[in-house]
Amino acid sequence: MKSDFKTLIPAYNATKGRFSLITVPPLQYLMIDGSGDPNTSQAYRDALSTLYPVAYKLKFFSKGELERDYGVMPLEALWWAEDMDSFTGARDKSLWSWTLMNMVPEWITREHVEAACRVVAGKGGAPALDILRLESLDEGLSVQTLHVGPYDDEGPVLEEMHHRFIPEQSLAMTGRHHEIYLSDPRRAAPERLRTILRQPVAHLPD
């Protein structure tokens, strides 16, 4: 059986036009950190061209050696800046920092990742292997919604999430802004891009 974690993990589902409170379980990811405008940053391009060769090598290793097949998960990213309004207002991407991520199953170990990196390194073309890591992330209580459309149209949705919905629910933002890219921008028109927007939160004290 091939595991499809997009259907097995409820946190990978969201509804357009509705903010939902969910509890995200602890998950582990391949991660690469960087900063700068994702449209122009060489570091961002290097991270992308490194993450997926390793992800697919792990998938085929798991299928062949561990007899546990699964679908490679979509690209995800954590985003932050000193002034979080740079995400909802002028969206000055040069001020952004990010962690690109790809979720992998809990049975994938650091030893598996290190072995995959060695194989990928031997083939060349993965320039950020030295900063790739396997790390768990426990976001817990979170607000999320589905955005359909260009990435640059996310601002008003995030404005409503951050400044209306979260305060109205007596919540405060905790972890970093999280995006899950359900569509491949190389294949989908900008107006059809589907992105889960997630914000970890905590209840305010009474």
Steps between C-alpha positions, in 0.01 A plus 500: 500500500620849412439754778354835395564729795306786340186297570618321815594821687198736537729804529566473125140599426356851519201688362505821301322787674500335842748522787518172688653418837690173481759313702800407287680185620879496535649432155852472367636680199803545283589866561725764344523855641562818305395861449411745226245540223402150379460637147861617476699328778765253387478340844131426439574342162780294653270379777232394253747317278631312804184413692322291240787278379545393863124461554464272199810299588347438846165400347659241270725373779198457727305319229784272396689433822238551771200384291307809612391712206364854526433800282753781515334790679453854367743782562446693823663805651519692825528877452589776743634853522578753771183684397230244421298773328742457209284198415168683499585852385774597256628137497866599482636154424860606538434516877368145523671197650384150424536130562413280201362164611382164377317267737634143525354205693596433858685181402757699300810549721797735495711207381268454203525872420879497523517202264263669254708818511815304416335349194359834386837670555662247270268605218564875548254786457383519864693798637340530845559149632732629771218697663218248453378341824228269632302661780167456678249783525216502751265787410202385703200733502488695174272707279499421131313569179533425130608783272427460129685739271839669461733500798510880495123509565542336841539833682130576567438140614788517746389845615158357587651193665754692710296807593139382507450126539783423742423788743125428482569143614708626798810354343854624450743409223787280615702312237599608150272557204473172310405444136429169326516513120242253370551614138812498285551859376677363190180326392210700646388846396549762777126536553471124565782462753380333822689586818421412861578797727564398860578693818576323831318662791441475874203590718538826688477473877162589652 
